[in-house]
Amino acid sequence: MSNSRSSFHETVVSITNKDEIILSADKFPFKTSLSFSPLIAYWEKKVITDTSCNISRVQELTALLRQAPALLQPVDDAALIEQHIKTIDILMEDIFPSALWESDLRATALPFHFDSFYATPRLEELQLLNGGNYTEKLNLDPKTLLFRLTLSAYTIILEKFYKANFQVDQPLIFTIKDKFTQLERHYKLSTDLKFMDVRLKGELKKLKPQEINFLINRYNNLDLWMQKLPPENFEFTGFAIYDFTDVTMEETISALRYDLLEQSSINSAESFRTLQQKLRVLFGLPGIKLGLASCPAMQEFNTTYARKIWHGLVLTQDCDLQMEDLRGTIYEPVIKYGHTIIVEDLKLSSTPSKIEKLLLDKGIRNLIIAPLQYEGRIIGLLEVASHIPGELNALSMIRLKDVLPLFALGMHRGLEELRNSIQNIIKEKYTAIHPIVEWRFTQAAINFLEKMELNSTAEIEPIVFRDIYPLYGVSDVRSSATERNKAIQGDLLEQLVLAKEVILAAKDNLPLTILDELIFKIDKFSQNIVSELGSDDEAQVLDFLRTEVESLFNYFLKNNPVTEPAIIRYKEAIANPYNVVYNKRRAYEESLYMINETISTFLDREEEKAQTIFPHYFEKYKTDGLEYNIYIGASLLNGGNFERIYLKNMRLWQLMLTCEIARRIQNLRAALKLPLEIAQLILVHSDPISIRFRLDERKFDVEGASNIRYEIIKKRLDKATVRDTDERLTQPGKIAIVYTQQKEAAEYLRYIEFLQSEGYIEEEVEMLEVEEMQGVQGLRAIRVKVSFKEQLRHDIDSGDELLTIAQSASLN
């Protein structure tokens, strides 16, 4: 062969050798044949329509075709192409421009088949076509590939014979390995069918528009298509032009996006290796290494379990590096400031740190370190490294920037999976926890997950905080049990009176002695309730009314219509979800609710502000009033410091808060249906205690025998009295400050003097001894009266904050 473009076709695949084609004739349902007739027709038309056409060339081509009449017929033998290759070269000149011959990835092939008979040298070198293994190159199983090609053939038939525009946009992507780097390359196939024709064999079957739409809507049912449009009625002749475009970068980024959206894409070692290989494809560098690690600055994940997503170059799951080791290294600007670092040659560093020496020991000379940012926060870092200096440079960042957001998203998901597994343990083993101690529960959950990997019967570790100071306060509704009983008594008496009115109305026209007996019983119940309400009196009265009085209402209405107004009044009075008279109880419950909500809302608001001064643990309980615990100390914090000034500030803040609660409830009483009062108490305990989280009750409790007394005192104080009297220690409008040590009294007398100057407390101060109680002796109390004057020196509702006042006072 001459040294022309035909010299690139020394290997021509036999068109008749159907074993070489993945879709052999017995699978692909349509008959296909190679023909140059459409191309020859193209040239003939060009002479007529294109004035710039070189007529002498067309005449030369015509002369050549006269010498090769076989090319005007369907071609079944590859030898015929080889025999007339020069003529075919001329025929193909418009399809394969000489200027692009060396660079294009273009070929011609039998319609719907992938073995080419004419191709550019670069395409032949890549071996995208020819050689079989098409399902492997396309990553499609034979059945799927056959379906897509058959459906494509039917879309052409619909367009030509039925004027129906039905397109299937499913590009074919060929994947091969680069012969030099052995990395995958991806090429998108575009097909030009201008030199292919579909011919009708026999009579065209008529299809109504509705039938065509029916087929299109069932495009995945090719058996139905073959029934309506039998393949034997059509033949495809001519050839297809295949153009290939390198889409390696687009496909790789798309694959990375898909992988990084998968669960555990960052966490597992196997997924990480897949990501590294894709990054090598993206850069076209088979020797580079990928590194990923959650940001070491995230203290909650600086643990062995969190390092499951540490696949870094030096930040690995089994490394012993800490955050301090990264200071002053090439990693610090990335983690601290979010800068991207490019190191052309690590060996040129004059004073390599411990980290950089570790990198050099691994043979790493050249690397890029980039931050992974999610919603403006650095959550991790990505490393790309090479053993060849300068292989990765500033130009590499162009490609890296396209995938950094994807890796950041994957890192975020990885961290979320870790957090979720930790939170699931916390919810299962503990309960909703205060934010200030969440770090310790997280730590315990992480340790438990680590143990579970080694031993399925592992137990979760205890949560204990030592050397903390407690503060306890209660705002109790005075005589709440008595007021509740009064409300029940009042409602029962009202319901008995309404029932008696019904019976009296019935007696007028129904002279039944049993009605007198019912009135007697109603009066007896009323007398008993007025004198004293027993534990089961309510149940007895309601049972009597429902079974012996209300059951007669229909009889009364039928036989004595005069009873109707009394019965209506009775039914209206009990028309509520409880089916009883509920007026006084509703007044009590609404009043109690308003008191509780007023205290709780104000306490939450002020306590949230106090957290900003010094973090502390806070919990509250609603009863007939509200009680709360506050714990403050160094062990509650993750690496925090604690000074006694914070305890003093918290005690003064608590006393001011208690005064303000009293003032607010006093102002609220006018709006209450039942003017309830509150009595308040503060318990002072200067010695530090330990608390343990109890898994069975899911709450904190004191630990150790020496600390049990504190809990006993809290439980007994509710009924405490002043020594040698029957007077309750807690009184409405006053605050009782209970203590055991004289130094505690001295501290609080200072606070009281300050609050008297601020207008919170009246001048009178009572120094009292508390009556001994079971298991509790030696308690003393300071009792002060809250000032209910309209204006204070510092008005909370005008913007002054309790914690600011307390902080200022505790420093003086």
Buried (B, 14 or more C-beta within 10 A) or exposed (E): EEEEBBEBBEEBBBBEEBEBBBBEEEBBBBBBBBBBBBBBEBBEEBBEEEEEBEEEEBEEBEEBBEEBEEBEEBBEEBEBBBBBBBBBBBBBBEBBEEEEBEEBBBBBBBBBBBBBBBBBBBBBEBEBBBEBEBBEBBEBEEEEBBBBBBBBBBBBBBBBBBEBEBEEEEEBBBBBEBEEBEBBBBBBBEBEBEBBBBEEEEEEEEBEEEEBEEBBEEBEEBEEBBEEBEBEBBBBBBBBBBBBEEBBBBBBBBBBBEBBEEEBBBBBEEBBEBBBBBBBBBBBBEEBBBBBBBBBBBEBBBBEBBBBBBBBBBBBBEBEBEBEBBEEBBBBBBBEEBEBBBBBEBEEBEEBBEBBEBBBEEEBBBBBBBBBBBEEEBBBBBBBBBBEBEBBEEEBBEBBEBBBBBBBBBBBBBBEBBBEEBBEBBEEBBEEBBEBBBBBBBBBBBBBBBBBEEEEEBEBEEBBBBEBBBBBBBBBBBBBEEBBBBBBBBBBBBBBBBBBBBBBBBBEEBEEEEBEEBBEBBEEBBEBBEEEBEEEBBEEBBEBBEEBBBEBBEEBBEEBEEBBEBBEEBBEBBEEEEEBBBBBBBBBBEBBEBBBEBBBEBBEEBBEEBBEBBBBBBEBEEEBBBBBBBBBBBBBBBEEEBEEEBBBBBBBBBBBBBBBBBBBBBEBBEEBBBEBBBBBBBBBBBEBBBBBBEBEEEBBEBBEEEBBBBBBBBEBBBEBBBBEEEEBBBBBBBBBBBBBBEEBBEBBBBBBEBBBEBBBBBEEBEEBEBBEBEEBEEBBBBBBBBBEEEEBEBEBEEEEBBBEBBBEBBEE
